[in-house]
């Protein structure tokens, strides 16, 4: 998750896009996003609907503190594969 958000920390991201990039299911991804936002490590905003009848979309990006924490966490961890990262996000360890 941090790697995806750090790719361009100033860019607003949709949860769906983060899910596609990280391979995390929405039931795993959104609780993580909520916890990061509650800790003020992630900014959130609603993007108005692009067309009539479409719902607004929730968007996310790291705060300065969130980006610092993300870099620190990534430096302290070895690179992992996508499937291993997914298992780690679920709290599964070897």
C-alpha positions as CSV (number, residue, x, y, z in Angstrom):
1,X,0.0,0.0,0.0
2,X,2.7,2.5,1.0
3,X,4.7,1.8,-2.2
4,X,1.6,2.6,-4.3
5,X,0.9,5.8,-2.4
6,X,4.6,6.9,-2.5
7,X,4.8,6.5,-6.3
8,X,3.4,10.0,-6.5
9,X,2.7,11.3,-3.0
10,X,1.0,14.5,-4.1
11,X,-1.4,12.7,-6.5
12,X,-5.0,12.0,-5.3
13,X,-5.8,8.3,-5.7
14,X,-9.1,6.4,-5.8
15,X,-9.6,3.4,-3.6
16,X,-10.4,1.3,-6.6
17,X,-7.2,2.2,-8.3
18,X,-5.2,1.4,-5.1
19,X,-7.0,-1.9,-4.9
20,X,-6.1,-2.8,-8.5
21,X,-2.4,-1.8,-8.0
22,X,-1.9,-3.5,-4.7
23,X,-4.1,-6.6,-5.2
24,X,-5.9,-5.9,-1.9
25,X,-9.6,-6.6,-1.7
26,X,-11.8,-3.8,-0.7
27,X,-12.5,-5.4,2.7
28,X,-8.8,-5.2,3.5
29,X,-8.0,-1.9,1.7
30,X,-10.7,0.4,3.1
31,X,-10.1,-0.4,6.7
32,X,-6.4,0.4,6.2
33,X,-7.2,3.7,4.5
34,X,-9.6,4.6,7.3
35,X,-7.0,3.9,10.0
36,X,-4.4,5.9,8.1
37,X,-6.8,8.8,7.8
38,X,-7.8,8.6,11.5
39,X,-4.1,8.9,12.4
40,X,-3.8,11.9,10.0
41,X,-1.3,10.0,7.8
42,X,-3.7,10.2,4.8
43,X,-5.7,13.0,3.5
44,X,-9.2,12.3,2.1
45,X,-11.6,14.2,0.0
46,X,-14.7,13.7,-2.1
47,X,-14.5,14.3,-5.8
48,X,-17.8,15.5,-7.2
49,X,-19.6,13.3,-9.7
50,X,-18.2,13.6,-13.2
51,X,-21.6,13.2,-14.7
52,X,-25.2,13.4,-13.6
53,X,-26.4,10.2,-11.9
54,X,-22.8,9.2,-11.0
55,X,-21.8,9.1,-7.3
56,X,-19.0,11.2,-5.9
57,X,-15.7,9.4,-5.4
58,X,-13.6,9.3,-2.3
59,X,-9.9,10.1,-2.9
60,X,-6.8,9.6,-0.9
61,X,-3.2,10.8,-0.6
62,X,-0.4,10.7,2.0
63,X,0.2,13.7,4.3
64,X,3.8,14.8,4.8
65,X,3.9,12.7,8.0
66,X,2.3,9.7,6.2
67,X,4.9,9.9,3.4
68,X,7.7,10.0,6.0
69,X,6.3,7.0,7.8
70,X,5.8,5.1,4.5
71,X,9.4,5.7,3.5
72,X,10.6,4.6,6.9
73,X,8.5,1.4,6.8
74,X,9.6,0.6,3.3
75,X,13.3,1.1,4.1
76,X,13.0,-1.2,7.1
77,X,11.4,-4.0,5.1
78,X,12.8,-6.2,2.4
79,X,11.1,-6.2,-1.0
80,X,8.2,-8.6,-1.1
81,X,6.2,-10.1,-3.9
82,X,2.6,-9.0,-4.6
83,X,1.1,-12.2,-3.1
84,X,3.4,-12.0,-0.1
85,X,2.4,-8.4,0.4
86,X,-1.3,-9.4,0.3
87,X,-0.7,-12.1,2.9
88,X,1.1,-9.6,5.1
89,X,-1.8,-7.1,4.8
90,X,-4.0,-9.8,6.1
91,X,-1.8,-10.5,9.1
92,X,-0.4,-13.8,7.7
93,X,3.2,-14.4,8.5
94,X,5.5,-17.3,7.7
